[in-house]
Amino acid sequence: MKMVFPRITLLFLFFLLTGFEGKVSDDELSKILGSWEFSTPRAGNRYHKGELLFTNQNDRLKGEVRFGDQLILMRNLVYENDKVRAYIMLSGAQIDLYIKFQTDSFVGTVSNPRGYIRVLGVKKQ
């Protein structure tokens, strides 16, 4: 009986840890893949509009933000329940992104040193 309990515990832990991998299904992921135009009316002139780019590389979601010719990689990107959380480094400051996707559009907020700004976007055709 003493040997059975540790084995059952280890087996339970194995199933528990492997069951919560957090992998996003391809169908769910395909909703956001591609290019999205965005605008942040209250941001400065250089950053008031741009593009979000989402790709699937090696079964991992990759996101980038484009302002003109500048391309910035999203860090700590998490996608679940049609929501994206990530951050970018812009001019030495961390900018947090919180985005909720609908069918062909999204709404969300981005942080800046003075608070939060609303961001709106649409899927590029």
C-alpha positions as CSV (number, residue, x, y, z in Angstrom):
1,M,0.0,0.0,0.0
2,K,2.9,2.4,0.7
3,M,4.3,2.0,-2.8
4,V,0.9,2.5,-4.5
5,F,0.2,5.9,-3.1
6,P,3.4,7.6,-4.5
7,R,2.8,6.0,-7.9
8,I,-0.8,7.2,-8.1
9,T,0.3,10.6,-6.9
10,L,2.9,10.8,-9.6
11,L,0.5,9.6,-12.3
12,F,-2.1,12.1,-11.2
13,L,0.5,14.9,-11.3
14,F,1.6,13.9,-14.8
15,F,-2.0,14.0,-16.2
16,L,-2.7,17.2,-14.4
17,L,0.4,19.0,-15.7
18,T,0.1,17.7,-19.3
19,G,-3.6,18.4,-19.5
20,F,-3.1,22.2,-19.1
21,E,-0.7,22.9,-21.8
22,G,-2.4,26.0,-23.0
23,K,-2.0,25.3,-26.7
24,V,-4.5,27.2,-28.9
25,S,-6.3,25.2,-31.6
26,D,-5.6,26.0,-35.2
27,D,-9.2,27.0,-35.9
28,E,-9.2,29.4,-33.0
29,L,-5.8,30.8,-33.9
30,S,-6.8,31.3,-37.6
31,K,-9.3,34.0,-36.4
32,I,-6.5,36.5,-35.7
33,L,-3.8,35.5,-38.1
34,G,-3.0,38.1,-40.7
35,S,-2.8,41.9,-40.7
36,W,-5.0,44.3,-38.7
37,E,-5.0,48.1,-39.1
38,F,-5.3,50.0,-35.9
39,S,-5.8,53.5,-34.7
40,T,-5.2,55.2,-31.3
41,P,-6.7,58.7,-31.7
42,R,-5.2,60.0,-28.5
43,A,-1.6,58.8,-29.2
44,G,1.1,61.0,-30.6
45,N,1.4,61.7,-34.3
46,R,4.0,59.0,-34.9
47,Y,2.0,56.3,-33.1
48,H,-1.7,57.1,-33.7
49,K,-2.0,54.4,-36.4
50,G,-0.3,51.3,-37.5
51,E,-0.6,47.6,-38.1
52,L,-0.7,44.4,-36.1
53,L,0.7,41.3,-37.7
54,F,0.0,37.8,-36.4
55,T,1.6,34.7,-37.8
56,N,1.9,31.1,-36.8
57,Q,5.6,30.0,-36.7
58,N,6.5,26.5,-35.6
59,D,3.1,26.1,-33.9
60,R,3.6,29.3,-31.9
61,L,1.7,32.6,-32.3
62,K,4.0,35.5,-33.2
63,G,2.9,39.1,-33.1
64,E,4.4,42.3,-34.4
65,V,3.4,46.0,-34.4
66,R,4.3,48.1,-37.4
67,F,4.5,51.9,-37.3
68,G,5.5,53.0,-40.8
69,D,8.9,51.2,-41.4
70,Q,9.4,50.3,-37.8
71,L,8.5,46.7,-36.8
72,I,8.4,45.8,-33.1
73,L,8.1,42.3,-31.8
74,M,5.3,41.6,-29.2
75,R,6.7,40.0,-26.0
76,N,5.0,37.6,-23.6
77,L,2.2,37.1,-26.2
78,V,-0.8,35.3,-24.8
79,Y,-3.9,34.5,-26.8
80,E,-7.0,32.9,-25.2
81,N,-10.8,33.4,-25.5
82,D,-10.4,35.8,-28.4
83,K,-8.1,38.1,-26.3
84,V,-4.5,39.1,-26.7
85,R,-2.2,40.2,-23.9
86,A,1.3,41.3,-24.7
87,Y,3.8,44.1,-24.5
88,I,6.2,45.9,-26.7
89,M,9.2,48.1,-25.9
90,L,8.9,51.5,-27.6
91,S,11.5,54.2,-27.0
92,G,12.7,52.5,-23.9
93,A,9.2,52.2,-22.3
94,Q,7.1,49.1,-21.9
95,I,3.7,49.4,-23.6
96,D,1.1,46.9,-22.5
97,L,-1.5,45.7,-25.1
98,Y,-4.9,44.3,-24.2
99,I,-7.0,43.5,-27.2
100,K,-10.4,41.7,-27.6
101,F,-11.1,40.4,-31.1
102,Q,-14.5,40.2,-32.8
103,T,-15.1,38.8,-36.3
104,D,-13.4,41.5,-38.4
105,S,-12.5,44.1,-35.8
106,F,-11.0,44.5,-32.4
107,V,-11.1,46.9,-29.4
108,G,-8.7,47.3,-26.6
109,T,-6.4,49.4,-24.6
110,V,-2.7,50.2,-24.6
111,S,-0.7,51.6,-21.8
112,N,1.6,54.6,-21.9
113,P,3.5,56.4,-19.3
114,R,0.5,58.7,-18.6
115,G,-2.2,56.0,-18.5
116,Y,-4.3,53.9,-20.9
117,I,-5.5,54.7,-24.4
118,R,-8.3,53.1,-26.4
119,V,-7.3,51.2,-29.6
120,L,-9.6,50.2,-32.4
121,G,-8.8,48.0,-35.4
122,V,-10.1,46.2,-38.4
123,K,-8.9,43.2,-40.4
124,K,-7.0,44.1,-43.6
125,Q,-8.5,42.6,-46.7
